[in-house]
Each structure stands twice: as structure tokens, then as C-alpha cells.
Amino acid sequence: MKAAIEEYVEREEAYEREKREDMERWQKYQQTGHALPNEAVDAWLSTWGSESELSCPK
């Protein structure tokens, strides 16, 4: 029972942390209007695992 409660608490804390990070990102976007184009992210992801891996778009 203790392990189940600990796992539940860990999952809930992770969920709340992710939700808070999402809200922070959304607020930053609303303030700056800066977003990454889908094409730039797709190009970056397509190089993962290759010798010519691109750095994360900014």
C-alpha cells in the first residue's frame, strides 16, 4: 500500500510540474509571440541519431 501511495504521489507531482511548465511556456508565448515553426522542429528531429545531428532550433 505504501509503495502504491508513493507512486501515486510521484505521478501527481510530475503531472503538476509539467502543467506548470506548460503554463509558463504559454505565458511566455503570449508575451513574446515567439514560437518555433513546425518545419524547423521536423528538420531537427529528422537528424536525431545521425552523424549530422542538428542542434535544437531556437
C-alpha positions in Angstrom: 0.0 0.0 0.0 2.8 2.4 0.9 4.5 1.8 -2.5 1.3 2.4 -4.3 0.7 5.7 -2.5 4.3 6.8 -3.2 3.9 6.0 -6.9 0.7 8.0 -7.0 2.2 11.0 -5.3 5.2 10.9 -7.7 2.9 10.7 -10.7 0.8 13.6 -9.5 3.8 15.8 -8.7 5.2 15.1 -12.2 1.8 16.0 -13.7 1.6 19.2 -11.7 5.2 20.1 -12.6 4.5 19.5 -16.3 1.3 21.5 -16.2 3.2 24.4 -14.5 5.9 24.3 -17.2 3.3 24.3 -19.9 1.6 27.4 -18.4 4.9 29.1 -18.2 5.6 28.4 -21.8 2.2 29.6 -22.8 2.6 32.8 -20.9 6.0 33.4 -22.5 4.5 32.9 -25.9 1.7 35.3 -25.2 4.2 37.9 -24.1 6.7 37.5 -26.9 4.8 35.8 -29.7 7.9 33.7 -30.3 7.3 30.1 -31.4 9.2 27.5 -33.4 7.9 26.7 -36.8 6.9 23.1 -37.2 9.2 22.7 -40.2 12.2 23.7 -38.1 11.4 21.2 -35.5 10.7 18.4 -38.1 14.1 19.1 -39.7 15.8 18.9 -36.4 14.1 15.7 -35.3 14.8 14.1 -38.7 18.5 14.3 -37.9 18.4 12.6 -34.5 20.6 9.6 -34.3 22.6 10.6 -37.4 26.2 11.8 -37.6 25.0 15.1 -38.8 22.5 15.8 -36.0 21.4 19.4 -35.9 21.2 21.5 -32.7 17.9 22.4 -31.3 16.2 25.2 -33.2 15.8 28.5 -31.2 
